[in-house]
Amino acid sequence: MIRNIIFDMGGVLLHYSPSRFIDLLSVSGGDKTLLLREVFNTVEWFRMDRGTITEEEAAAAMKKNLPPHLHGAVDRLLRWWELELRPMEGMEELLAELKELGFGIYLLSNASMRQPEYFNRLPASQFFDGRVVSAWFKLLKPQKEIFDILLWEYELKAEECFFVDDSVANVEGAYCAGIAGAVFDGDVFCLRRKLNAAGVPVKTGEI
């Protein structure tokens, strides 16, 4: 029986779009391509999420591959939540319903050490019983070990958990740890149906 629902953050609880963040800086098309490649699609970005380098170290490495006029954009993009923090439509209502039904609600997110600076700004943050952020443990989804840490930290049983993430690889990683799950594609009503099929009695129609 499912007793706990584990949620990813970016792409699930909130909209996360590097292209949109860059658009908010009003840079040119060529500069946008550069910033996507040299900020978001870098080893340094993932190392920040793993907690093995600081934001300052990542910024310095990224700026080496960019012209000086984009260095300020790097600093702003490393704090993307200050540009825009948009909650995912329908998720606050879903979490409120799950909490009312008595389910434990947990977060498992690939994010940097600065995640606590913005998480509480999400309306749904009030419903969480616990959090595991990748940088805190120097692990990344879909590694099985990060799922094991969540289970250990909060004394959860894998067979009683259900994991929601926008990444197929991450959901497959959960299965490797014995946790069932579903891929979220932005459609909260589809997610409700998947939860219902797993035995979680949330409403499945338009609400």
Contacts in CASP RR format, 6 or more apart in sequence:
PFRMAT RR
TARGET T0000
AUTHOR 0000-0000-0000
METHOD contacts of the structure
MODEL  1
MIRNIIFDMGGVLLHYSPSRFIDLLSVSGGDKTLLLREVFNTVEWFRMDR
GTITEEEAAAAMKKNLPPHLHGAVDRLLRWWELELRPMEGMEELLAELKE
LGFGIYLLSNASMRQPEYFNRLPASQFFDGRVVSAWFKLLKPQKEIFDIL
LWEYELKAEECFFVDDSVANVEGAYCAGIAGAVFDGDVFCLRRKLNAAGV
PVKTGEI
1 160 0 8 1.000
1 199 0 8 1.000
2 103 0 8 1.000
2 160 0 8 1.000
2 161 0 8 1.000
2 162 0 8 1.000
2 180 0 8 1.000
2 198 0 8 1.000
2 199 0 8 1.000
2 200 0 8 1.000
3 103 0 8 1.000
3 104 0 8 1.000
3 157 0 8 1.000
3 160 0 8 1.000
3 161 0 8 1.000
4 103 0 8 1.000
4 104 0 8 1.000
4 105 0 8 1.000
4 106 0 8 1.000
4 156 0 8 1.000
4 160 0 8 1.000
4 161 0 8 1.000
4 162 0 8 1.000
5 98 0 8 1.000
5 103 0 8 1.000
5 104 0 8 1.000
5 105 0 8 1.000
5 106 0 8 1.000
5 161 0 8 1.000
5 162 0 8 1.000
5 163 0 8 1.000
5 164 0 8 1.000
5 195 0 8 1.000
5 200 0 8 1.000
6 106 0 8 1.000
6 107 0 8 1.000
6 108 0 8 1.000
6 150 0 8 1.000
6 161 0 8 1.000
6 162 0 8 1.000
6 163 0 8 1.000
6 164 0 8 1.000
6 174 0 8 1.000
6 179 0 8 1.000
7 13 0 8 1.000
7 95 0 8 1.000
7 105 0 8 1.000
7 106 0 8 1.000
7 107 0 8 1.000
7 108 0 8 1.000
7 163 0 8 1.000
7 164 0 8 1.000
7 165 0 8 1.000
8 107 0 8 1.000
8 108 0 8 1.000
8 109 0 8 1.000
8 141 0 8 1.000
8 163 0 8 1.000
8 164 0 8 1.000
8 165 0 8 1.000
8 166 0 8 1.000
8 167 0 8 1.000
8 170 0 8 1.000
8 184 0 8 1.000
9 16 0 8 1.000
9 107 0 8 1.000
9 109 0 8 1.000
9 111 0 8 1.000
9 115 0 8 1.000
9 119 0 8 1.000
10 16 0 8 1.000
10 109 0 8 1.000
10 166 0 8 1.000
11 88 0 8 1.000
11 166 0 8 1.000
11 184 0 8 1.000
11 186 0 8 1.000
12 88 0 8 1.000
12 91 0 8 1.000
12 164 0 8 1.000
12 165 0 8 1.000
12 166 0 8 1.000
12 184 0 8 1.000
13 87 0 8 1.000
13 88 0 8 1.000
13 91 0 8 1.000
13 107 0 8 1.000
13 122 0 8 1.000
13 124 0 8 1.000
14 85 0 8 1.000
14 86 0 8 1.000
14 87 0 8 1.000
14 88 0 8 1.000
14 122 0 8 1.000
15 84 0 8 1.000
15 86 0 8 1.000
15 87 0 8 1.000
15 88 0 8 1.000
18 36 0 8 1.000
18 39 0 8 1.000
18 40 0 8 1.000
18 77 0 8 1.000
18 80 0 8 1.000
19 32 0 8 1.000
19 36 0 8 1.000
20 84 0 8 1.000
21 77 0 8 1.000
21 80 0 8 1.000
21 83 0 8 1.000
21 84 0 8 1.000
22 32 0 8 1.000
22 35 0 8 1.000
22 36 0 8 1.000
22 73 0 8 1.000
22 77 0 8 1.000
23 32 0 8 1.000
24 83 0 8 1.000
24 84 0 8 1.000
25 35 0 8 1.000
25 73 0 8 1.000
25 76 0 8 1.000
25 77 0 8 1.000
25 83 0 8 1.000
27 35 0 8 1.000
27 70 0 8 1.000
27 73 0 8 1.000
31 70 0 8 1.000
31 73 0 8 1.000
34 66 0 8 1.000
34 67 0 8 1.000
34 70 0 8 1.000
35 66 0 8 1.000
35 70 0 8 1.000
35 73 0 8 1.000
35 74 0 8 1.000
35 77 0 8 1.000
38 62 0 8 1.000
38 65 0 8 1.000
38 66 0 8 1.000
39 45 0 8 1.000
39 62 0 8 1.000
39 73 0 8 1.000
39 74 0 8 1.000
39 77 0 8 1.000
39 78 0 8 1.000
40 77 0 8 1.000
42 58 0 8 1.000
42 61 0 8 1.000
42 62 0 8 1.000
44 53 0 8 1.000
44 57 0 8 1.000
44 58 0 8 1.000
44 61 0 8 1.000
44 62 0 8 1.000
45 58 0 8 1.000
46 140 0 8 1.000
47 53 0 8 1.000
47 58 0 8 1.000
48 54 0 8 1.000
48 55 0 8 1.000
48 58 0 8 1.000
48 78 0 8 1.000
48 112 0 8 1.000
48 113 0 8 1.000
48 135 0 8 1.000
49 110 0 8 1.000
49 111 0 8 1.000
49 112 0 8 1.000
49 134 0 8 1.000
49 135 0 8 1.000
49 140 0 8 1.000
50 134 0 8 1.000
50 135 0 8 1.000
50 138 0 8 1.000
50 139 0 8 1.000
50 140 0 8 1.000
51 112 0 8 1.000
51 113 0 8 1.000
51 134 0 8 1.000
51 135 0 8 1.000
51 136 0 8 1.000
51 138 0 8 1.000
52 138 0 8 1.000
54 113 0 8 1.000
55 78 0 8 1.000
55 112 0 8 1.000
55 113 0 8 1.000
55 114 0 8 1.000
58 78 0 8 1.000
59 74 0 8 1.000
59 75 0 8 1.000
59 78 0 8 1.000
62 74 0 8 1.000
63 70 0 8 1.000
63 71 0 8 1.000
63 74 0 8 1.000
66 74 0 8 1.000
76 82 0 8 1.000
76 83 0 8 1.000
77 83 0 8 1.000
79 114 0 8 1.000
81 117 0 8 1.000
81 118 0 8 1.000
81 121 0 8 1.000
85 118 0 8 1.000
85 121 0 8 1.000
85 122 0 8 1.000
87 122 0 8 1.000
87 123 0 8 1.000
87 124 0 8 1.000
88 186 0 8 1.000
88 188 0 8 1.000
89 188 0 8 1.000
90 188 0 8 1.000
91 124 0 8 1.000
91 188 0 8 1.000
92 123 0 8 1.000
92 124 0 8 1.000
93 207 0 8 1.000
94 188 0 8 1.000
94 191 0 8 1.000
94 192 0 8 1.000
94 202 0 8 1.000
95 105 0 8 1.000
95 124 0 8 1.000
95 127 0 8 1.000
96 124 0 8 1.000
96 127 0 8 1.000
97 202 0 8 1.000
97 203 0 8 1.000
98 104 0 8 1.000
98 105 0 8 1.000
98 127 0 8 1.000
98 200 0 8 1.000
98 202 0 8 1.000
99 105 0 8 1.000
99 127 0 8 1.000
101 200 0 8 1.000
101 201 0 8 1.000
101 202 0 8 1.000
103 200 0 8 1.000
104 129 0 8 1.000
105 127 0 8 1.000
105 128 0 8 1.000
105 129 0 8 1.000
105 130 0 8 1.000
106 128 0 8 1.000
106 129 0 8 1.000
106 130 0 8 1.000
106 131 0 8 1.000
106 132 0 8 1.000
106 150 0 8 1.000
106 154 0 8 1.000
106 156 0 8 1.000
106 161 0 8 1.000
107 119 0 8 1.000
107 128 0 8 1.000
107 130 0 8 1.000
107 131 0 8 1.000
107 132 0 8 1.000
107 133 0 8 1.000
108 131 0 8 1.000
108 132 0 8 1.000
108 141 0 8 1.000
108 146 0 8 1.000
108 147 0 8 1.000
108 150 0 8 1.000
108 163 0 8 1.000
109 115 0 8 1.000
109 131 0 8 1.000
109 132 0 8 1.000
109 133 0 8 1.000
109 134 0 8 1.000
110 134 0 8 1.000
110 140 0 8 1.000
110 141 0 8 1.000
111 133 0 8 1.000
111 134 0 8 1.000
111 135 0 8 1.000
112 135 0 8 1.000
113 133 0 8 1.000
113 135 0 8 1.000
113 136 0 8 1.000
115 133 0 8 1.000
115 135 0 8 1.000
116 133 0 8 1.000
119 125 0 8 1.000
119 131 0 8 1.000
129 154 0 8 1.000
130 153 0 8 1.000
130 154 0 8 1.000
132 146 0 8 1.000
132 149 0 8 1.000
132 150 0 8 1.000
132 153 0 8 1.000
134 140 0 8 1.000
134 141 0 8 1.000
134 146 0 8 1.000
137 146 0 8 1.000
137 149 0 8 1.000
139 145 0 8 1.000
139 146 0 8 1.000
139 149 0 8 1.000
140 146 0 8 1.000
141 147 0 8 1.000
141 165 0 8 1.000
141 167 0 8 1.000
141 169 0 8 1.000
141 170 0 8 1.000
141 173 0 8 1.000
142 167 0 8 1.000
142 169 0 8 1.000
142 170 0 8 1.000
142 172 0 8 1.000
142 173 0 8 1.000
142 174 0 8 1.000
142 176 0 8 1.000
143 173 0 8 1.000
144 173 0 8 1.000
144 176 0 8 1.000
144 177 0 8 1.000
147 158 0 8 1.000
147 163 0 8 1.000
147 173 0 8 1.000
147 174 0 8 1.000
147 176 0 8 1.000
147 177 0 8 1.000
147 178 0 8 1.000
147 179 0 8 1.000
148 177 0 8 1.000
150 156 0 8 1.000
151 157 0 8 1.000
151 158 0 8 1.000
151 161 0 8 1.000
151 177 0 8 1.000
151 179 0 8 1.000
158 177 0 8 1.000
158 178 0 8 1.000
158 179 0 8 1.000
159 178 0 8 1.000
161 179 0 8 1.000
161 180 0 8 1.000
162 179 0 8 1.000
162 180 0 8 1.000
162 181 0 8 1.000
162 182 0 8 1.000
162 195 0 8 1.000
162 198 0 8 1.000
162 200 0 8 1.000
163 170 0 8 1.000
163 171 0 8 1.000
163 174 0 8 1.000
163 179 0 8 1.000
163 180 0 8 1.000
163 181 0 8 1.000
163 182 0 8 1.000
164 181 0 8 1.000
164 182 0 8 1.000
164 184 0 8 1.000
164 191 0 8 1.000
165 171 0 8 1.000
165 174 0 8 1.000
165 181 0 8 1.000
165 183 0 8 1.000
165 184 0 8 1.000
166 183 0 8 1.000
166 184 0 8 1.000
166 185 0 8 1.000
166 186 0 8 1.000
167 183 0 8 1.000
168 183 0 8 1.000
171 181 0 8 1.000
171 182 0 8 1.000
171 183 0 8 1.000
174 180 0 8 1.000
174 181 0 8 1.000
175 181 0 8 1.000
180 198 0 8 1.000
181 194 0 8 1.000
181 198 0 8 1.000
182 191 0 8 1.000
182 194 0 8 1.000
182 195 0 8 1.000
182 198 0 8 1.000
184 191 0 8 1.000
189 204 0 8 1.000
189 205 0 8 1.000
189 206 0 8 1.000
192 202 0 8 1.000
192 203 0 8 1.000
192 204 0 8 1.000
192 205 0 8 1.000
193 204 0 8 1.000
195 202 0 8 1.000
196 202 0 8 1.000
196 204 0 8 1.000
END
